[in-house]
Amino acid sequence: MTDKIEIVFVRHGQTKGNEEGKYIGTTDEDLSSYGRECLVRLLRKDVYPRCEMYFISPRKRCRETLETIAGDVPKTVIEEFAELSFGPFENKNYGQLKHDEAYREWVDSAGEKCPEGCEKKSDFIKRNRAALLKLAQLAYEAGAKKVMLVAHAGNAMALTSSYTGCDYYENIPKNGDGYLLEATCEIKDGKVDNISQLGILRGLCS
């Protein structure tokens, strides 16, 4: 038996670190004033559909984004949807890192050769797939067919690349933008046993 769930994936609004081009993973930043203004403008354009359930990353920028675009709705935090941990590259931008040998090695290895504290891309993808399965199970138990997930660019990259086979860097939503996704869930003994497909139906702002 299979079941389909639509997931409105929204990348959180802009933060000061985003504006400065920094790698922001574990840093728990608030939205910037400009980030909030951009979300309000998108909200007025009816970019964000109403959903039956709402899920967020544990980071403040995701909670603040959801509150800005959907109000004080009930929400479930899924810890595994936290952004990739950048370790020593955290809160730094390319200009600060371009001469760092460990950084160049990390980039050249497509995120697999990591210094201590930096999460491997392959481990991050596994974490995201497990998080998506958890989301699907909670939605299935509630009978929800359309849910929203407010998370990070890395989550979108990890999920779309691992399920569709596209390049990891092909789908990077801008702050406040995202995708309407459709997950095909395989149901066994009353539980979501597997997500066999995850397709992109459309972009939210396109």
Summary of the structure (lengths in Angstrom):
residues: 206
radius of gyration: 16.9
end to end distance: 33.0
largest distance: 53.7
contacts: 666
relative contact order: 0.23
helix: 38%
strand: 25%
